[in-house]
Amino acid sequence: MRIPKVPSLLHFARFASKEVKVADRRLREMAERPPHINYVPAKRGARDHLILGVNPEAILASVERIKADQQRMANKAALEAFFEFSPQIADRRFADVDPRYFPIGRKLHVPVNPFLYSTGGGVESLLWPSFWSNLSLKEDQLAVYGTVLDMVFLSSYDYASCELELADLGKIPGEKIRSVRLFKRSDIPTLTTAELKQYTDPFAEAFIKLVEDIRGSGAGKRTPERAEAPADWYLDQQPPRP
């Protein structure tokens, strides 16, 4: 098994659970069977379209050169859904957003990395497209996502006037093709700090237990309460040395 990375707040929300055993199962599934599809080409193409003005035909043509069939088809489908959505935001200007990190305890830090900042047409927003074929977040997992985003970005001085635009580019449950669903911040529940801790603590416990097991560090000799990450750990990056 490989120690899994958590590349975004949306990924963290997928792992979120009030039960350590559920978070543990989800993390171990990721460690044992890492996803064979990634949407980096789709993300790059969407960014190039919005910031650099690259036309959709050129972007889709570049995706056609991906050799792996599933990777190519998945990224193409994601971009086609994105290009259905992009005319709605064509009158805006866009800028990259530097990621920030949310500490969840045990020296673990979750990346909070909106896709782009946008302004124009009377709208100022953090744009966050989900390129997955299925967003598949339950209401409480969406609440974890929205609450952490509030705490890290939307309550800060720089972004206090921003709306959230979470664009789900996947398949609606029961449907066979992708479509576009747009979530605003008001569409997503909010957790109190105490309620959020009911999700972050089990994740931290499960994650560190998994790391101990993978590294063969004698996890059985240490209780979860005493387990500690070896150093500050930014979960979208390579693990620190033990």
Buried (B, 14 or more C-beta within 10 A) or exposed (E): EEBBBBBBBBBBBBBBBEEBEBBBBBBBEBBEEEEEBBBEBBBBBBBBBBEEEBEBEEBBEBBEEBEEEEBBEBBBBBBBBBBEBBEEBEEBEBEEBEBBBBEBBBBBBBBBBBBBBBBEEEBBBBBBBBBBBEBEBEEBBBBBBBBBBBBBBBEEEEBEEBBBBBBBBBBBEEEEEBEBBEBEBEEBEEBEEEBBEBBBBBBBBBBBBBBBBBEEBEBEEBEBEEBEBBEEBBBBEEBEEE
